[in-house]
Amino acid sequence: MTGTLYLIPVPLGAVSPELCVPPDTLAVARRLQYFVVERARTARAHLKAMGHPQPLQALHIEELNEHTPATAISALLAPLTAGHDLGLLSEAGCPAVADPGAALVLAAHRANIPVVPLIGPSSILLALMASGLGGQRFAFHGYLPAREPARTQAIRDLEKAARRDRATQLFIETPYRSAVLLDTLAATLAPDMLVSIGADLSLPGQLIQTRSAKNWRGQSDAVKGRPAVFGIGT
């Protein structure tokens, strides 16, 4: 018998897990001994906050991130093939969504290992829910290019897709580039194009606003230094 791979969401920021992670999800995280995570240091902090009863040094934690070679993925399944349950954690939010953990999930499917996603915060879905933009058709694009002219061209392509397909276009940005991206959106998009921003979602100071591109001009301080999910639509 193999173990089960549990996909364990974690808070999106510095808040108590009890505020945003259901009790059943916390109960699974607390009983596991084996974990694959994006960064061990962050994962230990999450597990400590979740109230894991074991000493953190006693847990078996392996990293899977952008530096992990594809040839190393199968070895991370070893606890599962030995019959142990394994938890997959991201840096924030849901694992395997805009996250390198997806490679482990695919490897588990190929090895006929059960995969169980658990309930918890997803910044992408929270942003879409609160945007007022179309939720029937949408696409997520991860990070846009950081440099010009590729970034502006990507924005123009997304605007065309939003109008052509009547589909919300979602993307994310790091805290140190959020303000620049908002300035570029406001300058590049047609004035009437809707831009929705969800920053610091599920945290006490969260920002959730949808405005026309024209009305975001000069407002980049609203997202400066904050992780954000952006959406554009008609």
C-alpha positions, 0 to 999 in steps of 0.5 A: 500500500502506498501513502497519500499525497495531501496538498496542504494550503497555508496562510497568505501572510502573517496571520494565525492559520486558524483564521483561514485554514479549516480545522480538518486541514490543520488536523491533517498537517499536524499528523504528518511526519513527511513533507515536500516544501518550497523552502524548508525554513518557511515550511517549519514556520507554517507547521509551527504556527499550525500547532504541529505536535512534534519537534520540527527537527524530527520532521522529514522535510525535503525541498522542491523549488525552481532549482530542483532538477526534474530527475530528482522528482521521483526520489521525493515520492520515496515516503509515499511508496514506503507507505507514509502519507506526505504533505505538500506545502507552498510558500503561501496559499495553495500548493501546485498553483503557480507553484513548483509543487505541480511536478510532484503531483504529476509524478504521484499520478504517474505512480498511481499514488492517491492525491487529496487536495485540502481546503484553504486560501487561494489568492487567485480565486479570492481575487477573481471572486471579489473582482466583479469581472467574469467568472465563467471564463478566465485565464491565469498567466502567472507573472508577466515579463519583468522587462520592457518592451515584453511587458507592455506587449504582454499587456496588449495581448491580454487586453485583446484576449479579454475583449475577443474571448470575453474572459477575465485575464489574471496574473500576479506580481511580486511586492517590489514590482507591483507598483511598476506593473500598475503604472504600466497597466494604467498607461497601456490599457484602453481607458475603459478597460477594467482593472481589478487588484487584490493585494494582501488578500485575507490579511487585515489590511487587504486591498480589493478594488476594481476600476477603469484603467484611467482611474488607476493612473497615479495610484500605484502607491496603493500596491507598492510593496504588496503581493498582488493579483491583477485582473483585467476584463470588460 
